[in-house]
Structure formats: structure tokens, C-alpha cells
Amino acid sequence: MDNLTYCNFVFVHLNHLLTSINLLETTDGTYLVLYAAADAFFYFLPVILGFSAGVKFKANPYMCAAIGAALLYPDIVALKDAGTAITFLKLPVVLYSYGNSVFPIMVSAWVASKIEHAVQEKLPAAIRNFFVPLITMIIVIPLSFLVIGPVFTQISNLLASGTSAIYSFSPVLSGILLGAFWQLVVIFGLHYAFIPILINNITTMGKDPINAILSVTVFALAGAALGFAVKVKNKEKKALGFSACVTGLLGITEPIIYGVALPYRKPFAMAFIGGGIAGAITAAMGTCMYGFGGGGVFAAPMFLNPAGADISIVAYGISSAVAFIVSGVLTFLVMKKDIK
């Protein structure tokens, strides 16, 4: 899934590059095809996550994918966009946009797995293949629209709006907290809950200060991986650190998190410090991103104000360098050469 995400980021930046140099217009067929390639993965994330969650929860993955697809069904989406009120068995259905969402389908898949296993135990083997998914879906899909979807969409919204409230209260404080601990949010898969608010900031204000802070965490981890690689003596671990650093600079942090940061802990702690300092600098300088795309060095074009370069691109360079250098130096100082 990470490789697919990275491919989507590449399509986003390719589109941005081609439009910025006036080779493409946003109405061109080429632009639209590339945009579809970039956006489809995230928009249909409930379907993909439904399948993955089905495998994880030992449920029928195709059934869980179908539940995710139901949340995105075009006729339902059209009703939501039109503001049309609907009911299910005379119960009011609160419609939401479930594209890019994570929590509703994850919880729905978990509930489906429980119902599926319970129904399997009650039905004779001869009729299980047909009736188990039928009974499960006829329960879970309405439940997803009536309860699970609205409740967990609100939880996601509260999580994201809480971040905005912290930024409004104190940009520097939010810079420290987000810069230091954002990658913990990524580990638990909660970062997708923030995507709507990041996109909303771009679409409503034309810029986003929160994602600008989050960008420094990538460089903090990359620096920690480099410090780790330079310090350790073991050739395999050294190679791991260098390769993870490179992928981190390209915006992919999972190899660092699961190959270096979590197993050895100290690099992660040093990345917290470097990211927190750089996040504070980012917020203090009023840095904003003017687009939504990849991380690391690929994020640089997103800091260019379409109306003309401003402080944001300078702040991006300064804060990224601080995050990388501070985390790298601290990791080098605290790591042992010979590690188990």
C-alpha cells in the first residue's frame, strides 16, 4: 500500500509541475487522467481498506470491500451532494462523504467479522456460502450508514478540528507538538483523519499551515536514520540506515520507522526533538503549503506561493535543514557503535 501511495504522490507532483510550467491546463485530458491516477487511491480508500481489514479480521475480504464500496455508491453520494434527506426503514440516515475516510470502514469491517463468524456457527455448512455474506451485509451496510459512519466520521472530525484549535491557540505550541509527535500518529494509522482538514484548508484558504509543520517530521526521521547509519559499525545496519535515509528524503518514512526508529528507540526520540524544534520554527515563521502532495524533497514545490514566492519556501528550507541536522547529530551522539 505504501508503494501505491508513493506512486500517487508522484502523479500529483507531475501534474503540479506540468501545470506550473504551462504545459498542461487543468481542463486537459492528460491532466484529468493523471489526476485520476493520483486521486483514485485515496478516494476509494474505503474499498481498499475494507479488503485489507477483512483479511486482518479474518472476514470475507470481498464482502468487506463491498461494504466500503456501498459507502461510496454514486447514487448515495449524489443524494448527499444534493442535500436530499433519506431514511432506512423510516430511520433517518445522516449522509457523509466517505471518500478518503478510514475509521468508518475499519469499524464496519470489524463488526462484519464478528457477525460473519457468529452466523457461520449457526448455519448448516450446505448453505453457508450464500447466506453468511447475505445476512452479514444486510445487517452491516445499513448499520454503517445509520450509526458507524456518522459516529466515526465525527470522531475523525473532532481529532482534526482539535489540531486546528491548538494551532489557533498557539502556532508555536502546535508546531512543537505536531513536529515532535506526528509520526506516532502515522504509526497508528490515524493520519488519514487529518487529510480532510488539510485539503479543506487548501480549498478554502488557498494555503495550509498545519501540513507545513508536518513536513519537517520527514526530515527529522531521515536525519535520525543518517545519524544511526554513520554511528553503527554493523555493515547491514549501516546499509539499512543509509537506504532508509534516502527513502525518507523522498517522503517515505515507514522504512525508517519500522527498520530503525522503533527497533532502536533512541533515533525515534531524537527525531522527536529535532522535529519539535523545526516545527516551532515553521510555525513561528508563518510557513504555509499551497498544495497537497508528497513529503520530503518532493514537497518543495508545494511551498511556492502561486502569487509569487514568499517566506514559506525559505522557511521550508530552514526548518527542513534544522530537523535533519539536529536529529542526525543527536542520534549520532546517543547511539552506541555496537548495538544488539
C-alpha positions in Angstrom: 0.0 0.0 0.0 2.9 2.4 0.8 4.3 1.9 -2.8 0.8 2.8 -4.2 0.7 5.9 -2.0 4.1 7.0 -3.3 3.0 6.5 -6.9 0.0 8.7 -6.3 2.3 11.4 -4.8 4.4 11.2 -8.0 1.4 11.7 -10.2 0.4 14.7 -8.0 3.8 16.4 -8.4 4.0 15.6 -12.1 0.6 17.3 -12.6 1.7 20.2 -10.5 5.0 20.6 -12.4 3.3 20.4 -15.9 0.7 23.0 -15.0 3.2 25.3 -13.3 5.3 25.5 -16.5 2.1 25.9 -18.6 2.5 22.6 -20.5 -1.0 21.5 -19.2 -4.2 23.1 -18.2 -6.4 21.7 -15.5 -9.1 21.0 -18.2 -6.8 19.0 -20.4 -7.5 15.3 -20.8 -3.9 14.4 -19.9 -4.2 16.4 -16.6 -7.5 14.7 -15.8 -6.1 11.2 -16.4 -3.1 11.9 -14.2 -5.3 13.5 -11.6 -7.5 10.3 -11.6 -4.4 8.2 -11.2 -3.3 10.4 -8.2 -6.7 10.7 -6.5 -8.4 7.4 -7.1 -6.4 5.5 -4.5 -7.4 7.9 -1.8 -11.0 8.5 -2.8 -11.6 4.7 -3.0 -9.6 4.1 0.2 -12.7 2.6 2.0 -12.8 -0.2 -0.6 -9.1 -0.9 -0.4 -9.1 -0.7 3.4 -12.3 -2.8 3.5 -10.4 -5.6 1.8 -7.3 -5.3 3.9 -9.4 -5.1 7.1 -11.3 -8.2 6.1 -8.1 -10.1 5.8 -6.9 -8.7 9.2 -10.1 -9.5 11.0 -10.4 -13.0 9.3 -13.6 -12.0 7.5 -14.5 -12.3 3.8 -12.3 -9.6 2.3 -14.5 -9.2 -0.8 -17.6 -8.7 1.4 -15.8 -6.0 3.4 -14.6 -4.3 0.2 -18.3 -4.4 -1.0 -19.3 -2.6 2.3 -16.7 0.1 1.6 -18.0 0.4 -2.0 -21.5 0.9 -0.7 -20.3 3.9 1.3 -19.1 5.4 -2.0 -22.0 4.4 -4.2 -22.6 7.2 -6.7 -26.4 7.5 -6.2 -25.8 7.9 -2.4 -23.1 10.4 -3.0 -25.4 12.3 -5.3 -28.1 12.4 -2.7 -25.6 13.7 -0.1 -24.3 16.4 -2.5 -27.9 17.5 -3.3 -28.7 17.7 0.4 -31.6 15.2 0.0 -32.8 13.6 3.2 -33.4 9.9 3.2 -34.5 7.2 5.6 -33.9 3.5 6.0 -37.0 1.6 7.4 -38.2 5.1 8.5 -34.9 5.7 10.4 -33.2 8.9 9.3 -29.9 8.5 7.5 -27.3 11.2 8.0 -25.2 11.2 4.9 -21.5 12.0 4.8 -18.7 11.9 2.2 -16.8 8.7 2.9 -14.2 9.2 0.2 -10.7 9.3 1.8 -12.2 8.1 5.1 -10.6 5.4 7.3 -12.4 4.8 10.6 -16.0 4.0 9.3 -14.9 1.1 7.0 -12.4 -0.2 9.6 -15.1 -0.4 12.3 -17.6 -1.7 9.8 -15.2 -4.5 8.7 -14.6 -5.4 12.4 -18.4 -5.6 13.1 -18.8 -7.6 9.9 -16.2 -10.1 11.0 -18.0 -10.6 14.3 -21.4 -11.1 12.7 -19.9 -13.4 10.0 -18.3 -15.7 12.5 -21.5 -15.8 14.6 -23.7 -16.6 11.6 -21.3 -19.3 10.4 -21.7 -21.2 13.7 -25.4 -21.2 13.4 -26.0 -22.2 9.8 -25.5 -25.6 8.3 -22.4 -26.0 6.1 -24.5 -26.6 3.0 -26.0 -23.0 2.9 -23.2 -21.0 4.5 -21.5 -19.8 1.3 -24.6 -17.9 0.2 -26.4 -16.9 3.4 -23.4 -15.9 5.6 -22.4 -12.9 3.4 -26.0 -12.1 2.6 -27.0 -11.9 6.3 -23.8 -10.1 7.3 -24.1 -7.4 4.6 -27.8 -6.8 5.1 -27.0 -6.0 8.7 -23.7 -4.2 8.4 -24.3 -1.9 5.4 -27.4 -0.2 6.9 -25.6 -0.1 10.3 -22.7 1.6 8.6 -24.9 4.3 7.2 -27.1 4.7 10.3 -24.5 4.5 13.1 -20.9 3.6 12.4 -20.3 6.0 9.6 -21.7 9.2 11.2 -20.2 8.4 14.7 -16.7 7.7 13.5 -16.8 10.5 10.9 -17.5 12.9 13.8 -14.6 11.3 15.8 -12.3 11.9 12.9 -13.5 15.5 12.5 -13.0 16.1 16.2 -9.5 14.8 16.0 -8.7 17.1 13.1 -10.5 20.1 14.4 -8.7 19.7 17.7 -5.5 20.2 15.9 -6.7 23.4 14.2 -7.8 24.6 17.7 -4.4 24.1 19.1 -2.8 25.9 16.1 -5.2 28.8 16.6 -4.4 29.0 20.3 -0.7 28.9 19.8 1.0 28.2 16.4 4.4 27.6 18.1 2.9 25.1 20.6 1.2 23.3 17.8 4.5 23.3 15.8 6.3 21.7 18.7 3.6 19.1 19.3 3.0 18.2 15.7 6.6 18.4 14.7 7.6 16.1 17.6 4.9 13.5 17.7 3.2 13.4 14.2 5.0 10.2 13.3 3.4 8.5 16.3 0.0 9.4 14.7 1.3 7.8 11.5 2.2 4.6 13.2 -1.4 4.1 14.5 -2.8 4.9 11.1 -4.7 8.0 12.4 -3.0 10.4 10.0 -5.7 9.8 7.4 -8.2 11.5 9.7 -6.3 14.8 9.1 -6.4 14.6 5.3 -9.9 16.3 5.0 -8.8 19.3 7.1 -5.6 19.7 5.2 -7.4 19.6 1.9 -10.1 21.9 3.2 -7.5 24.5 4.2 -6.1 24.4 0.7 -9.5 24.7 -1.0 -11.0 27.4 1.3 -7.9 29.5 2.2 -5.6 28.5 -0.7 -2.9 27.5 1.8 -2.3 25.2 4.8 -0.1 25.9 7.8 -0.6 22.6 9.5 0.7 20.4 6.7 3.7 22.7 6.5 4.6 21.8 10.1 4.1 18.1 9.4 6.6 18.2 6.5 9.5 18.6 9.0 8.9 15.3 10.6 10.0 13.5 7.4 13.4 15.3 7.5 13.7 14.6 11.3 13.4 10.9 10.7 15.7 11.0 7.7 18.3 12.8 9.8 17.9 10.2 12.6 18.4 7.4 10.1 21.6 9.1 8.8 23.0 9.6 12.3 22.2 5.9 13.0 24.0 4.8 9.9 27.1 6.9 10.5 27.5 5.7 14.1 26.9 1.9 14.0 29.6 -0.5 13.0 27.5 -3.4 11.7 27.5 -3.3 7.9 23.9 -4.5 7.5 22.6 -2.0 10.0 24.7 0.8 8.4 23.3 -0.1 4.9 19.8 -0.1 6.4 20.2 3.3 7.9 21.6 4.9 4.7 18.9 3.4 2.5 16.2 4.4 4.9 17.5 7.9 5.0 17.3 8.1 1.2 13.7 6.9 1.2 12.8 9.3 4.0 14.1 12.2 2.0 11.8 11.1 -0.8 8.9 11.2 1.6 8.6 7.5 2.6 9.1 7.2 6.4 7.9 3.6 7.0 11.4 2.0 6.4 12.8 4.4 9.0 10.0 3.9 11.5 10.0 0.1 11.4 13.6 -0.5 10.5 15.4 2.0 12.7 13.3 4.2 14.9 11.1 1.7 16.7 13.6 -1.2 17.0 16.3 1.0 18.5 14.1 3.7 20.1 16.8 6.4 20.5 16.7 7.5 16.9 12.9 8.0 17.3 13.4 10.0 20.5 16.0 12.2 18.8 13.7 12.7 15.8 11.0 13.9 18.3 13.4 16.6 19.5 14.6 17.7 16.0 11.0 17.6 14.6 9.7 19.6 17.6 12.4 22.4 17.2 11.9 22.5 13.4 8.1 22.5 13.8 8.3 25.5 16.2 10.4 27.4 13.6 8.0 26.5 10.8 5.0 27.8 12.8 6.9 30.9 14.1 7.8 31.9 10.5 4.1 31.6 9.4 5.0 28.9 6.9 2.2 27.6 4.6 1.8 25.0 1.9 -0.1 26.0 -1.2 -0.8 22.5 -2.4 -1.4 18.9 -1.2 1.1 16.3 -2.2 4.1 14.3 -1.2 6.7 14.7 1.5 10.4 15.2 1.8 12.1 16.9 -1.1 9.0 16.4 -3.3 7.1 18.7 -1.0 9.2 21.7 -2.0 7.0 22.9 -4.9 4.0 22.9 -2.5 5.7 25.8 -0.6 5.8 28.1 -3.6 3.0 30.7 -3.4 1.3 30.8 -6.8 1.0 34.6 -6.4 4.8 34.8 -6.0 7.4 33.2 -3.8 7.2 34.3 -0.2 8.7 33.4 3.2 7.3 29.9 3.0 9.8 28.4 0.6 12.7 29.9 2.7 11.2 28.7 5.9 10.8 25.2 4.4 14.5 25.1 3.6 15.5 26.4 7.1 13.2 24.1 9.1 13.9 21.1 7.0 17.6 21.6 7.5 17.2 22.1 11.2 15.1 18.9 11.5 17.6 16.9 9.5 20.8 18.2 11.2 19.5 18.3 14.8 18.0 14.8 14.7 21.1 13.4 12.9 23.6 14.9 15.3 21.7 13.9 18.4 21.2 10.3 17.1 24.9 10.1 16.4 25.7 11.3 19.9 23.4 9.0 21.8 23.7 5.8 19.7 26.3 3.1 20.6 28.6 1.8 17.9 28.0 -1.8 18.9 24.2 -2.4 19.1 22.3 -5.6 19.6 
